[in-house]
Amino acid sequence: MEIEAASGSNNKRCNMDENEDETYCGMDRGSFLAWEDLRVMLPNFGKGPTKRLLNGLNGFAEPGKIMAIMGPSGSGKSTLLDSLAGNS
């Protein structure tokens, strides 16, 4: 699994009124997260086969965008988020 996170370093100021807080244009702030061929395996403890929990997932998350991970119970939503967070 390879996870790439890149932070924007070109913080260009937008036009703003005197009373507004500081803002930035576009995707210059935040991190872009991408994953490719994500696989999670549950090792066999003792007897029994290794179980594949996630197999070959690709995806990305953009800064400033709302993203939903949806699916039925047991489909791997929490496993995906735990894997992206580096939790085992």
Backbone as a printed PyTorch tensor [residue, N CA C, xyz], in Angstrom:
tensor([[[  0.8430,  -1.1750,   0.0000],
         [  0.0000,   0.0000,   0.0000],
         [  0.8840,   1.2320,   0.0000]],

        [[  0.5130,   2.1840,  -0.7850],
         [  1.2580,   3.4400,  -0.8260],
         [  0.2760,   4.5740,  -0.5830]],

        [[  0.5800,   5.4100,   0.3880],
         [ -0.2570,   6.5720,   0.6890],
         [  0.5610,   7.8200,   0.4400]],

        [[ -0.0040,   8.7330,  -0.3080],
         [  0.6970,   9.9700,  -0.6340],
         [ -0.1100,  11.1380,  -0.0960]],

        [[  0.5350,  11.9660,   0.6760],
         [ -0.1080,  13.1840,   1.1750],
         [  0.7650,  14.3640,   0.8030]],

        [[  0.1720,  15.3260,   0.1370],
         [  0.9290,  16.5060,  -0.2750],
         [  0.2250,  17.7470,   0.2290]],

        [[  0.9710,  18.6300,   0.8290],
         [  0.4040,  19.8850,   1.3230],
         [  0.6480,  20.9860,   0.3080]],

        [[ -0.3430,  21.8360,   0.1520],
         [ -0.1710,  22.9890,  -0.7220],
         [  0.7630,  23.9960,  -0.0840]],

        [[  1.7020,  24.5110,  -0.8570],
         [  2.6560,  25.4600,  -0.2890],
         [  2.5430,  26.8400,  -0.9260]],

        [[  1.6720,  26.9710,  -1.8960],
         [  1.5290,  28.2350,  -2.5980],
         [  0.2810,  28.9460,  -2.0850]],

        [[  0.3590,  29.5570,  -0.9140],
         [ -0.7930,  30.2060,  -0.2980],
         [ -0.9790,  31.6090,  -0.8570]],

        [[ -1.7980,  31.7360,  -1.8850],
         [ -2.0590,  33.0050,  -2.5390],
         [ -3.3220,  33.6070,  -1.9360]],

        [[ -3.2710,  34.8630,  -1.5740],
         [ -4.4320,  35.5080,  -0.9570],
         [ -5.4680,  35.8710,  -2.0040]],

        [[ -6.7290,  35.7080,  -1.6380],
         [ -7.8420,  36.1070,  -2.4990],
         [ -8.1930,  37.5650,  -2.2290]],

        [[ -8.9910,  38.1230,  -3.1050],
         [ -9.5230,  39.4570,  -2.8430],
         [-10.5070,  39.3650,  -1.6890]],

        [[-10.4450,  40.3080,  -0.7560],
         [-11.3630,  40.2760,   0.3730],
         [-11.6260,  41.6820,   0.8750]],

        [[-12.7420,  41.8260,   1.5600],
         [-13.0960,  43.1060,   2.1630],
         [-12.2930,  43.3090,   3.4370]],

        [[-12.2590,  44.5410,   3.9230],
         [-11.5020,  44.8590,   5.1370],
         [-12.0180,  44.1090,   6.3570]],

        [[-13.3190,  43.8240,   6.4150],
         [-13.9190,  43.1930,   7.5890],
         [-13.8290,  41.6630,   7.5760]],

        [[-13.4000,  41.0780,   6.4710],
         [-13.3500,  39.6170,   6.3740],
         [-12.0620,  39.0710,   6.9810]],

        [[-12.1470,  37.8520,   7.4790],
         [-10.9490,  37.1590,   7.9430],
         [-10.1020,  36.7770,   6.7410]],

        [[ -8.8590,  36.3920,   7.0110],
         [ -7.9500,  36.0000,   5.9450],
         [ -8.4650,  34.7360,   5.2570]],

        [[ -8.4940,  34.7520,   3.9380],
         [ -8.9300,  33.5800,   3.1700],
         [ -7.8870,  33.2620,   2.1160]],

        [[ -7.9880,  32.0950,   1.5500],
         [ -7.0560,  31.6460,   0.5170],
         [ -7.8400,  31.1250,  -0.6740]],

        [[ -7.2180,  31.1610,  -1.8430],
         [ -7.8760,  30.7510,  -3.0790],
         [ -7.6660,  29.2660,  -3.3610]],

        [[ -8.6170,  28.6670,  -4.0190],
         [ -8.4830,  27.3210,  -4.5510],
         [ -8.0890,  26.2600,  -3.5510]],

        [[ -7.2540,  25.3310,  -4.0130],
         [ -6.8160,  24.2200,  -3.1780],
         [ -5.4140,  24.4630,  -2.6470]],

        [[ -5.0890,  25.7010,  -2.3270],
         [ -3.7500,  26.0090,  -1.8440],
         [ -3.5530,  25.5980,  -0.3910]],

        [[ -4.6160,  25.2990,   0.3250],
         [ -4.5010,  24.8860,   1.7270],
         [ -5.0880,  23.4960,   1.8750]],

        [[ -4.4530,  22.6770,   2.7000],
         [ -4.9480,  21.3370,   2.9640],
         [ -4.0590,  20.2920,   2.3320]],

        [[ -4.4540,  19.0650,   2.4950],
         [ -3.6790,  17.9420,   1.9710],
         [ -4.5430,  17.0930,   1.0590]],

        [[ -3.9540,  16.5970,   0.0040],
         [ -4.5930,  15.6810,  -0.9230],
         [ -4.1370,  14.2840,  -0.5290]],

        [[ -5.0650,  13.3760,  -0.3060],
         [ -4.7350,  12.0110,   0.1000],
         [ -5.1480,  11.0600,  -1.0100]],

        [[ -4.2140,  10.2310,  -1.4600],
         [ -4.5190,   9.2460,  -2.5020],
         [ -4.0230,   7.8780,  -2.0640]],

        [[ -4.7860,   6.8470,  -2.4020],
         [ -4.3450,   5.4780,  -2.1180],
         [ -4.5930,   4.6340,  -3.3550]],

        [[ -3.6930,   3.6870,  -3.5560],
         [ -3.7310,   2.8390,  -4.7400],
         [ -3.4410,   1.4010,  -4.3450]],

        [[ -4.2640,   0.4960,  -4.8310],
         [ -4.1070,  -0.9390,  -4.5910],
         [ -4.0190,  -1.2500,  -3.0930]],

        [[ -4.9240,  -0.6760,  -2.3110],
         [ -4.9590,  -0.8840,  -0.8620],
         [ -5.4910,  -2.2800,  -0.5670]],

        [[ -4.7220,  -3.0370,   0.1950],
         [ -5.1110,  -4.3960,   0.5800],
         [ -4.9360,  -4.5430,   2.0790]],

        [[ -5.9080,  -5.1630,   2.7240],
         [ -5.8280,  -5.4540,   4.1540],
         [ -6.1410,  -6.9300,   4.3320]],

        [[ -5.2180,  -7.6270,   4.9810],
         [ -5.3760,  -9.0650,   5.2180],
         [ -5.4300,  -9.3140,   6.7140]],

        [[ -6.2690, -10.2450,   7.1260],
         [ -6.3390, -10.6890,   8.5110],
         [ -5.5480, -11.9870,   8.5880]],

        [[ -4.4170, -11.9890,   9.3100],
         [ -3.5900, -13.1990,   9.3550],
         [ -4.3250, -14.3410,  10.0490]],

        [[ -3.9120, -15.5640,   9.6980],
         [ -4.5360, -16.7020,  10.3740],
         [ -3.8080, -16.9220,  11.6870]],

        [[ -4.5420, -16.9060,  12.7390],
         [ -3.9930, -17.1520,  14.0680],
         [ -4.2950, -18.6080,  14.4000]],

        [[ -3.2720, -19.4290,  14.3460],
         [ -3.4930, -20.8600,  14.5750],
         [ -3.9340, -21.5180,  13.2890]],

        [[ -5.1060, -22.1030,  13.3160],
         [ -5.6220, -22.8050,  12.1360],
         [ -6.5900, -21.9080,  11.3830]],

        [[ -6.7330, -22.1670,  10.1350],
         [ -7.6680, -21.4150,   9.3080],
         [ -6.9380, -20.5600,   8.2940]],

        [[ -7.6330, -20.2240,   7.2100],
         [ -7.0070, -19.4430,   6.1320],
         [ -6.8870, -17.9610,   6.4870]],

        [[ -5.9810, -17.2850,   5.7930],
         [ -5.8730, -15.8290,   5.8870],
         [ -7.1240, -15.2350,   5.2490]],

        [[ -7.6650, -14.1870,   5.8480],
         [ -8.8840, -13.5750,   5.3210],
         [ -8.5700, -12.2110,   4.7200]],

        [[ -9.0580, -11.9930,   3.5180],
         [ -8.8860, -10.7220,   2.8200],
         [-10.0190,  -9.7820,   3.2220]],

        [[ -9.6780,  -8.6570,   3.8610],
         [-10.7060,  -7.7050,   4.2870],
         [-10.9450,  -6.6300,   3.2390]],

        [[ -9.8700,  -6.1100,   2.6590],
         [ -9.9490,  -5.1450,   1.5580],
         [ -9.0080,  -5.6230,   0.4690]],

        [[ -9.4170,  -5.4750,  -0.7820],
         [ -8.6050,  -5.9950,  -1.8730],
         [ -8.5430,  -5.0140,  -3.0410]],

        [[ -7.3760,  -4.3990,  -3.2370],
         [ -7.1300,  -3.5790,  -4.4210],
         [ -7.9560,  -2.3070,  -4.5280]],

        [[ -8.1450,  -1.5960,  -3.4300],
         [ -8.9340,  -0.3630,  -3.4790],
         [ -8.0950,   0.8260,  -3.9360]],

        [[ -8.6840,   1.6760,  -4.7570],
         [ -8.0640,   2.9240,  -5.2020],
         [ -8.9990,   4.0680,  -4.8380]],

        [[ -8.4290,   5.2160,  -4.5050],
         [ -9.2700,   6.3630,  -4.2160],
         [ -8.4630,   7.5830,  -3.8530]],

        [[ -9.1760,   8.6730,  -3.5850],
         [ -8.5100,   9.9110,  -3.1910],
         [ -9.4910,  10.7780,  -2.4190]],

        [[ -8.9440,  11.6950,  -1.6500],
         [ -9.7330,  12.6880,  -0.9210],
         [ -9.0800,  14.0440,  -1.1470]],

        [[ -9.8860,  15.0240,  -1.5190],
         [ -9.3830,  16.3630,  -1.8170],
         [ -9.6280,  17.3080,  -0.6460]],

        [[ -8.7310,  18.2600,  -0.4380],
         [ -8.9520,  19.2420,   0.6260],
         [-10.1530,  20.1280,   0.2960]],

        [[-10.9190,  20.4490,   1.3070],
         [-12.0610,  21.3300,   1.1280],
         [-13.3010,  20.6610,   0.5660]],

        [[-13.2660,  19.3560,   0.3470],
         [-14.4100,  18.6210,  -0.1950],
         [-14.9880,  17.7170,   0.8810]],

        [[-16.2980,  17.5790,   0.8940],
         [-16.9550,  16.6530,   1.8050],
         [-17.0530,  15.3070,   1.1010]],

        [[-16.7090,  14.2560,   1.8230],
         [-16.6990,  12.9180,   1.2340],
         [-17.4860,  11.9830,   2.1340]],

        [[-18.2720,  11.1040,   1.5560],
         [-19.0300,  10.1200,   2.3260],
         [-18.5460,   8.7280,   1.9550]],

        [[-18.3790,   7.8990,   2.9610],
         [-18.0660,   6.4880,   2.7380],
         [-19.2960,   5.7250,   3.1900]],

        [[-19.9970,   5.1330,   2.2290],
         [-21.2780,   4.5020,   2.5200],
         [-21.2470,   3.0320,   2.1390]],

        [[-22.0130,   2.2460,   2.8660],
         [-22.1420,   0.8320,   2.5710],
         [-22.8230,   0.1200,   3.7190]],

        [[-23.2580,  -1.1090,   3.4740],
         [-23.9380,  -1.8600,   4.5300],
         [-22.9780,  -2.2660,   5.6420]],

        [[-23.5430,  -2.6970,   6.7390],
         [-22.7610,  -3.1680,   7.8770],
         [-21.8320,  -4.2990,   7.4360]],

        [[-20.5760,  -4.2100,   7.8460],
         [-19.6160,  -5.2610,   7.5180],
         [-18.9640,  -5.1380,   6.1550]],

        [[-19.1760,  -4.0250,   5.4590],
         [-18.6260,  -3.8870,   4.1050],
         [-17.2000,  -3.3530,   4.0730]],

        [[-16.6570,  -2.9010,   5.2320],
         [-15.2630,  -2.4810,   5.2710],
         [-15.0290,  -0.9930,   5.4190]],

        [[-16.0490,  -0.2280,   5.7520],
         [-15.8920,   1.2290,   5.8910],
         [-14.8900,   1.5780,   6.9870]],

        [[-15.0630,   1.0070,   8.1530],
         [-14.1450,   1.2890,   9.2730],
         [-12.7600,   0.7330,   9.0010]],

        [[-12.6800,  -0.4130,   8.3520],
         [-11.3830,  -0.9990,   8.0010],
         [-10.6330,  -0.0760,   7.0530]],

        [[-11.3350,   0.5040,   6.0880],
         [-10.7210,   1.4530,   5.1590],
         [-10.1800,   2.6630,   5.9130]],

        [[-10.9990,   3.2650,   6.7610],
         [-10.5630,   4.4550,   7.4940],
         [ -9.4180,   4.1360,   8.4500]],

        [[ -9.4770,   2.9900,   9.1220],
         [ -8.3800,   2.5820,  10.0070],
         [ -7.0880,   2.3990,   9.2190]],

        [[ -7.1710,   1.8050,   8.0460],
         [ -5.9810,   1.5870,   7.2180],
         [ -5.3810,   2.9030,   6.7530]],

        [[ -6.2220,   3.8350,   6.3290],
         [ -5.7280,   5.1340,   5.8760],
         [ -5.1150,   5.9280,   7.0220]],

        [[ -5.6210,   5.7060,   8.2330],
         [ -5.0880,   6.3970,   9.4120],
         [ -3.8330,   5.7220,   9.9500]],

        [[ -3.4880,   4.5590,   9.4050],
         [ -2.2890,   3.8520,   9.8510],
         [ -2.5100,   2.9820,  11.0690]],

        [[ -3.7620,   2.7460,  11.4330],
         [ -4.0640,   1.8650,  12.5670],
         [ -4.1350,   0.4210,  12.0860]],

        [[ -3.6310,  -0.4850,  12.9040],
         [ -3.7070,  -1.8870,  12.4940],
         [ -4.6900,  -2.6540,  13.3190]]])
